[in-house]
């Protein structure tokens, strides 16, 4: 089974950072885990010319990373906004 790699990415055009999901030895991300303005998780799956297969274990790992990421990213942003006041 291919292993997944998760990379947190900050972008000045979005309020919260997001997480790119890739297979370990590949460069192109397969998916983006982000946070909506309503502070909910959003999963964007990128199109590809090849078929991408995820196992149940992959989905469980993606969900665990996303659930851990959500409160931390929200807290970091709220702390930053408080600092600026």
N, CA, C and O atoms as a DFTB+ gen file, in Angstrom:
340 C
 N C O
     1  1       0.840      -1.178       0.000
     2  2       0.000       0.000       0.000
     3  2       0.889       1.247       0.000
     4  3       1.862       1.334       0.749
     5  1       0.534       2.200      -0.849
     6  2       1.275       3.460      -0.893
     7  2       1.010       4.254       0.378
     8  3      -0.109       4.276       0.890
     9  1       2.056       4.905       0.878
    10  2       1.913       5.753       2.066
    11  2       1.552       7.168       1.632
    12  3       1.935       7.620       0.553
    13  1       0.808       7.856       2.491
    14  2       0.433       9.230       2.229
    15  2       1.400      10.192       2.907
    16  3       2.007       9.873       3.930
    17  1       1.531      11.374       2.317
    18  2       2.327      12.459       2.887
    19  2       1.408      13.675       3.024
    20  3       0.622      13.970       2.123
    21  1       1.511      14.367       4.140
    22  2       0.666      15.522       4.409
    23  2       1.560      16.739       4.602
    24  3       2.510      16.701       5.384
    25  1       1.254      17.822       3.884
    26  2       2.049      19.040       3.992
    27  2       1.141      20.223       4.282
    28  3       0.219      20.509       3.517
    29  1       1.399      20.905       5.381
    30  2       0.651      22.118       5.736
    31  2       1.181      23.263       4.882
    32  3       2.391      23.459       4.763
    33  1       0.260      24.010       4.294
    34  2       0.624      25.090       3.389
    35  2      -0.082      26.365       3.831
    36  3      -1.291      26.364       4.063
    37  1       0.672      27.446       3.945
    38  2       0.092      28.752       4.231
    39  2      -0.017      29.538       2.935
    40  3       0.874      29.481       2.088
    41  1      -1.101      30.264       2.787
    42  2      -1.323      31.042       1.571
    43  2      -1.940      32.374       1.990
    44  3      -2.956      32.399       2.684
    45  1      -1.328      33.479       1.573
    46  2      -1.823      34.785       2.000
    47  2      -3.224      35.082       1.467
    48  3      -3.906      35.969       1.981
    49  1      -3.654      34.350       0.446
    50  2      -4.981      34.605      -0.112
    51  2      -6.093      33.868       0.631
    52  3      -7.269      34.041       0.310
    53  1      -5.730      33.041       1.630
    54  2      -6.766      32.358       2.401
    55  2      -6.541      32.612       3.892
    56  3      -5.407      32.756       4.349
    57  1      -7.629      32.661       4.629
    58  2      -7.565      32.978       6.059
    59  2      -6.828      31.898       6.837
    60  3      -6.036      32.202       7.729
    61  1      -7.082      30.654       6.507
    62  2      -6.486      29.525       7.219
    63  2      -5.501      28.796       6.308
    64  3      -5.656      28.824       5.088
    65  1      -4.496      28.149       6.881
    66  2      -3.641      27.289       6.064
    67  2      -4.453      26.078       5.596
    68  3      -5.588      25.881       6.029
    69  1      -3.880      25.292       4.734
    70  2      -4.527      24.067       4.298
    71  2      -3.499      22.953       4.273
    72  3      -2.302      23.202       4.414
    73  1      -3.957      21.737       4.096
    74  2      -3.066      20.580       4.058
    75  2      -3.174      19.935       2.684
    76  3      -4.267      19.607       2.222
    77  1      -2.029      19.757       2.038
    78  2      -1.998      19.007       0.786
    79  2      -1.740      17.542       1.104
    80  3      -0.921      17.214       1.963
    81  1      -2.443      16.674       0.406
    82  2      -2.289      15.234       0.580
    83  2      -1.684      14.672      -0.702
    84  3      -2.211      14.874      -1.796
    85  1      -0.570      13.965      -0.547
    86  2       0.133      13.366      -1.682
    87  2       0.478      11.917      -1.327
    88  3       0.512      11.549      -0.153
    89  1       0.729      11.114      -2.340
    90  2       1.365       9.842      -2.056
    91  2       2.832      10.139      -1.791
    92  3       3.393      11.070      -2.369
    93  1       3.447       9.365      -0.932
    94  2       4.756       9.662      -0.366
    95  2       5.826      10.066      -1.381
    96  3       6.538      11.042      -1.145
    97  1       5.961       9.373      -2.469
    98  2       7.069       9.644      -3.390
    99  2       6.626      10.429      -4.623
   100  3       7.360      10.499      -5.609
   101  1       5.444      11.014      -4.575
   102  2       4.949      11.782      -5.714
   103  2       4.937      13.266      -5.374
   104  3       4.813      13.643      -4.209
   105  1       5.065      14.090      -6.380
   106  2       5.160      15.530      -6.172
   107  2       3.797      16.218      -6.193
   108  3       3.561      17.159      -5.436
   109  1       2.917      15.753      -7.047
   110  2       1.636      16.419      -7.224
   111  2       0.644      16.033      -6.125
   112  3       0.474      14.850      -5.832
   113  1      -0.011      17.025      -5.516
   114  2      -1.014      16.706      -4.496
   115  2      -2.251      16.063      -5.120
   116  3      -2.624      16.356      -6.256
   117  1      -2.868      15.185      -4.347
   118  2      -4.088      14.514      -4.772
   119  2      -5.313      15.224      -4.234
   120  3      -6.395      15.167      -4.817
   121  1      -5.121      15.896      -3.106
   122  2      -6.251      16.443      -2.374
   123  2      -5.789      17.621      -1.523
   124  3      -4.614      17.744      -1.176
   125  1      -6.742      18.473      -1.201
   126  2      -6.499      19.587      -0.290
   127  2      -7.527      19.504       0.839
   128  3      -8.723      19.342       0.597
   129  1      -7.044      19.618       2.061
   130  2      -7.913      19.700       3.226
   131  2      -7.867      21.150       3.684
   132  3      -6.807      21.659       4.049
   133  1      -9.017      21.811       3.663
   134  2      -9.037      23.222       4.038
   135  2     -10.171      23.494       5.024
   136  3     -10.933      22.600       5.393
   137  1     -10.256      24.744       5.433
   138  2     -11.261      25.174       6.415
   139  2     -12.118      26.256       5.772
   140  3     -11.597      27.217       5.206
   141  1     -13.423      26.096       5.862
   142  2     -14.345      27.066       5.281
   143  2     -14.475      28.285       6.198
   144  3     -13.970      28.284       7.320
   145  1     -15.153      29.316       5.712
   146  2     -15.418      30.504       6.537
   147  2     -16.294      30.164       7.737
   148  3     -16.287      30.883       8.736
   149  1     -17.053      29.065       7.642
   150  2     -17.895      28.610       8.756
   151  2     -17.139      27.689       9.714
   152  3     -17.734      27.065      10.593
   153  1     -15.817      27.615       9.528
   154  2     -14.928      26.815      10.380
   155  2     -15.250      25.316      10.310
   156  3     -15.231      24.610      11.319
   157  1     -15.544      24.858       9.100
   158  2     -15.777      23.434       8.856
   159  2     -14.718      22.914       7.897
   160  3     -14.138      23.671       7.119
   161  1     -14.478      21.613       7.966
   162  2     -13.512      20.999       7.052
   163  2     -14.082      20.924       5.646
   164  3     -15.283      20.731       5.453
   165  1     -13.205      21.077       4.676
   166  2     -13.557      20.939       3.266
   167  2     -12.477      20.092       2.603
   168  3     -11.287      20.279       2.856
   169  1     -12.895      19.173       1.764
   170  2     -11.962      18.277       1.072
   171  2     -12.094      18.507      -0.428
   172  3     -13.151      18.260      -1.009
   173  1     -11.024      18.980      -1.049
   174  2     -11.015      19.202      -2.492
   175  2     -10.129      18.133      -3.128
   176  3      -8.942      18.035      -2.816
   177  1     -10.707      17.340      -4.015
   178  2      -9.950      16.291      -4.696
   179  2      -9.581      16.811      -6.079
   180  3     -10.445      17.218      -6.856
   181  1      -8.285      16.791      -6.373
   182  2      -7.796      17.304      -7.648
   183  2      -7.973      16.266      -8.746
   184  3      -7.848      15.065      -8.507
   185  1      -8.262      16.737      -9.941
   186  2      -8.384      15.856     -11.101
   187  2      -7.022      15.307     -11.499
   188  3      -5.985      15.911     -11.224
   189  1      -7.044      14.168     -12.141
   190  2      -5.807      13.521     -12.561
   191  2      -6.067      12.720     -13.825
   192  3      -7.187      12.274     -14.073
   193  1      -5.031      12.545     -14.611
   194  2      -5.160      11.733     -15.824
   195  2      -5.155      10.245     -15.517
   196  3      -5.540       9.430     -16.355
   197  1      -4.716       9.890     -14.306
   198  2      -4.697       8.491     -13.896
   199  2      -5.707       8.280     -12.775
   200  3      -6.112       9.226     -12.100
   201  1      -6.093       7.063     -12.594
   202  2      -7.023       6.728     -11.527
   203  2      -6.286       6.687     -10.199
   204  3      -5.216       6.088     -10.091
   205  1      -6.861       7.323      -9.191
   206  2      -6.290       7.316      -7.853
   207  2      -7.143       6.419      -6.972
   208  3      -8.366       6.552      -6.928
   209  1      -6.493       5.514      -6.281
   210  2      -7.216       4.608      -5.397
   211  2      -6.795       4.848      -3.952
   212  3      -5.608       4.892      -3.629
   213  1      -7.794       5.002      -3.094
   214  2      -7.572       5.128      -1.661
   215  2      -8.161       3.899      -0.972
   216  3      -9.265       3.462      -1.298
   217  1      -7.423       3.356      -0.028
   218  2      -7.946       2.262       0.786
   219  2      -8.718       2.852       1.963
   220  3      -8.677       4.058       2.204
   221  1      -9.409       2.003       2.678
   222  2     -10.086       2.453       3.889
   223  2      -9.066       3.037       4.865
   224  3      -9.338       4.042       5.521
   225  1      -7.902       2.413       4.960
   226  2      -6.847       2.913       5.839
   227  2      -6.412       4.323       5.427
   228  3      -6.171       5.167       6.290
   229  1      -6.309       4.586       4.119
   230  2      -5.982       5.931       3.641
   231  2      -7.034       6.934       4.109
   232  3      -6.695       7.988       4.646
   233  1      -8.326       6.599       3.902
   234  2      -9.399       7.520       4.272
   235  2      -9.409       7.785       5.778
   236  3      -9.644       8.912       6.214
   237  1      -9.155       6.747       6.563
   238  2      -9.115       6.929       8.009
   239  2      -7.958       7.838       8.417
   240  3      -8.107       8.669       9.312
   241  1      -6.819       7.683       7.769
   242  2      -5.665       8.536       8.060
   243  2      -5.949       9.984       7.644
   244  3      -5.625      10.915       8.382
   245  1      -6.543      10.174       6.483
   246  2      -6.897      11.511       6.009
   247  2      -7.856      12.182       6.993
   248  3      -7.676      13.348       7.346
   249  1      -8.866      11.448       7.429
   250  2      -9.839      12.005       8.359
   251  2      -9.206      12.349       9.708
   252  3      -9.532      13.380      10.297
   253  1      -8.307      11.499      10.200
   254  2      -7.631      11.766      11.467
   255  2      -6.787      13.039      11.364
   256  3      -6.843      13.900      12.242
   257  1      -6.017      13.151      10.298
   258  2      -5.183      14.349      10.099
   259  2      -6.070      15.588      10.017
   260  3      -5.755      16.617      10.614
   261  1      -7.172      15.494       9.282
   262  2      -8.081      16.631       9.119
   263  2      -8.694      17.045      10.447
   264  3      -8.754      18.234      10.760
   265  1      -9.148      16.078      11.225
   266  2      -9.767      16.388      12.513
   267  2      -8.760      16.991      13.490
   268  3      -9.131      17.839      14.301
   269  1      -7.506      16.574      13.431
   270  2      -6.458      17.158      14.275
   271  2      -6.092      18.569      13.799
   272  3      -5.818      19.455      14.608
   273  1      -6.090      18.761      12.495
   274  2      -5.708      20.026      11.886
   275  2      -6.714      21.138      12.184
   276  3      -6.315      22.271      12.453
   277  1      -7.999      20.834      12.139
   278  2      -9.054      21.846      12.259
   279  2      -8.924      22.714      13.511
   280  3      -8.793      23.930      13.371
   281  1      -8.953      22.162      14.718
   282  2      -8.911      23.038      15.895
   283  2      -7.581      23.785      16.044
   284  3      -7.556      24.914      16.536
   285  1      -6.488      23.165      15.627
   286  2      -5.180      23.823      15.742
   287  2      -5.093      25.036      14.813
   288  3      -4.618      26.099      15.211
   289  1      -5.558      24.864      13.567
   290  2      -5.496      25.962      12.603
   291  2      -6.418      27.100      13.016
   292  3      -6.060      28.270      12.880
   293  1      -7.596      26.769      13.516
   294  2      -8.525      27.807      13.976
   295  2      -7.928      28.560      15.166
   296  3      -7.981      29.789      15.208
   297  1      -7.363      27.838      16.127
   298  2      -6.754      28.480      17.300
   299  2      -5.590      29.374      16.888
   300  3      -5.466      30.494      17.384
   301  1      -4.738      28.892      15.990
   302  2      -3.611      29.702      15.535
   303  2      -4.102      31.007      14.904
   304  3      -3.541      32.071      15.166
   305  1      -5.128      30.931      14.089
   306  2      -5.652      32.134      13.437
   307  2      -6.278      33.073      14.458
   308  3      -6.068      34.284      14.393
   309  1      -7.039      32.535      15.393
   310  2      -7.650      33.384      16.426
   311  2      -6.592      34.035      17.307
   312  3      -6.725      35.202      17.673
   313  1      -5.543      33.292      17.650
   314  2      -4.441      33.859      18.438
   315  2      -3.751      34.970      17.675
   316  3      -3.402      35.998      18.255
   317  1      -3.551      34.777      16.383
   318  2      -2.913      35.780      15.550
   319  2      -3.782      37.036      15.474
   320  3      -3.271      38.150      15.591
   321  1      -5.090      36.863      15.279
   322  2      -5.989      38.007      15.206
   323  2      -6.019      38.765      16.543
   324  3      -6.082      39.994      16.555
   325  1      -5.974      38.044      17.654
   326  2      -5.935      38.685      18.979
   327  2      -4.651      39.477      19.175
   328  3      -4.660      40.559      19.762
   329  1      -3.544      38.927      18.678
   330  2      -2.244      39.600      18.774
   331  2      -2.248      40.919      18.029
   332  3      -1.641      41.893      18.474
   333  1      -2.933      40.952      16.892
   334  2      -2.960      42.168      16.061
   335  2      -3.837      43.268      16.642
   336  3      -3.729      44.425      16.235
   337  1      -4.697      42.924      17.582
   338  2      -5.609      43.951      18.160
   339  2      -4.923      44.810      19.175
   340  3      -5.544      45.708      19.745
